[in-house]
Amino acid sequence: MRTRYTIILCLIVGAGLGCGDPKDPIPVSEVIIAAPHQRLNDAAMFFYEHSVLRWRLDTEYMERPLADTGNILVSPVRINVYDSLGNLSTNIVSDSGKSDPDMNVFDLWGRVRIENQDGMIVKSEQLQWLKNARRVTSETFVQIETAKGDILRGKGLDAMDDFSRFSFSSQVSGIFPDFRQRMEDGDEEFFM
């Protein structure tokens, strides 16, 4: 009999403790998260072809929605690109960037700057790198400075990813120091 009263007493006390004032609001987070995601601070990402490091990305902020199988947003972008022997060939920086799920298309925006070991500097507000096609494109203005001091500007860039060949679709202009002397000397590497 004592066990029966103990169980009833426990149920009454438990019910009283578990039930609060029905007017108390349910706590709700102030942050609304549309979808689960991963967020990393001070992160690095490496890409290898076989055993050779091809590029390294360093960033202060990296985010990837978990519903997505690979879109990655980074800010800022700092990439070192290496040649097939593992030697540093190009530095890329921008305010922000993202990749597609297969990491074949990379979009960069906000003070994009690319500098290769030959001294060529490419500047723009937006560039897109198509990794498999080995192309770099942009719909905005792009400025290319060569090691010899030539400056070419234009809108609508289409280039090989090593900038060995490039063209602009409109509003092209340029500055060529020592143009006359270089032409008279038969400079075969006029644009190098």
N, C-alpha and C positions, 0 to 999 in steps of 0.2 A: 504494500500500500504506500509505503514511503517512497518507493521508486516512481509510482504513478504521480504523486504530488510534486516530486522533484522535476519530472518531465514537464508537467503543466506549468510550474513556476518558471522553469527555464524558457518555455515558449512565450509566456507573458512578458518576462523581462527582455528576452531577445527581440520580441516584436516591438516593444517600447523603445529599445535602443536603436533599432534599425530604421524606424520611421521618424523622420524629422518633420519640421513644419512644412506642410505642402506648399507654402508660399515662398520657400527658399529657392532662389534661381539655381539652375544647373550651371556649373562653371563651363565657360566656353573660351577657347583660345582666341587671342586677338589676331593671330597670324592665320591667314587662309592659304592652304596648300592645295593647288588644283590637282596635282598628281605627285606621287612619290618621286623623289630624285636623290641623286648623290651629289654632294658638294664637298670639294676639297680646297684647302688653303695651302699656299706655298707648295705646289705640286710640280712634278716633272714627268714627262712621257717620252718614251724612247721608241724608235722604229728601226728594226733591223731587216736587212735582206741577207738571208743565210746567217752568217756570223759577223757581218759588217754593219756597224752603226751607220745609218743613212741620215737620220735627223733626230734632234733632241729638242723638245718643247719645255720651256720653263715658264711658269706663270704664278701669279699670286692667288688666282681664283679660277676654279674649274668646276663646271656643273654639267650633269647629264641626267635628263629625265629617265626614270626607270621604265616607263611605258615605251620608251624609244630604245632601239637596240644599238645605239651608237652615236647619235648626235651629241656633240660635245661643244659647250660654250666656254671660252677662256678669256680672261682679261687680267692683265695685258698679255700680248703674244710676244714671246722671245724664242725664236727658233734658230738653231745652228744646223746647217745642212752640210753633209759630208759627201765626198766623192766616193767612187767605188773602191778606193784604197783606204778609206777611212780618214782622209785629210779634210780639214775644215775648208769648205768652198764658198759658203754664203751665209750671211746673217740676215735675219728677217725680224722686224719689230713692228708692232701696231698696237693701237689701244685695245682692240677686241678682235675675236675671231671665232669661227665655228667650223665644224666638219660635218659631212653627211654621215649616215650610219655605216657605210662601207669604207669611210676614210679615203675616198677617192676625189672628193671635191672639198676644197678648203676656201672659205670666204674670210677675207681680212678687211677691216675698216677702221678708220680713224688714224690719221698720221702714219700711214703705211710707209715703211722704208726698207728697201732691200739693198744690200751691199755685197758684191762678190769680191773674190780675192784679186781680180784683175782691176779693181778700182772703179767699176761701174756702180752707179747709185741710181736706184729707181724710187721715185716718190709718188704717192697718190693718196687719195682719201678712201679708195676701195679697189681691191684686186681680188681676183678669183684664180686659184691654181687648180687645174684639172690634172691630177697626178698621172692617171693612166694615159692620157693623151699627150702628156708633157708640154702643156700649154699654160700660159698666163693670159687672162683677159681682164678687161675693165671697160665699163661704160662711161666712166668719169674721166677727168683730165689726169694725165700721167706725165711726169717729167723724168727724162733719162739723161744722166750726166755720165760722159765717158771719162776714162783716165786722162785723155788728152785735153779735157776741158770743154768738149762739145756739149751743148745742152739742146736736147730735142724735147718739144712739148706737143701734145696732141690729145684728142679725145677718141675713145673707142680703141683701146689697145688690143692687139692680138700678137702674142709673142711665143717663141719657144721658151721653155722654163729656165734655160740657161741664158736667155736674152742674146743668143748668137744671131737670131733673126727676129725682127719685130716690125710692126706697121701700125699706123694710126688711121682711123676711118675719116676723121674730119679735124678742122681747126689746127692744122699742123704748122709749127714754127720752130725756128732753131737759131742757135748762135754757134758760129764756128770760128774760133780764134785761129789766126794765121792761115786763113783759108787760101789766100793767093799763094803764099810760100809753099804750103803743102801740096797744092795742085802743080805748081811749077817743078817741085822736087819729085813729082810722080809718086807721092806717098801711097803705097798700095794698101796700107792699113788705115785709110782715111777715117773710118768710123770706129776704129778699135781704141 
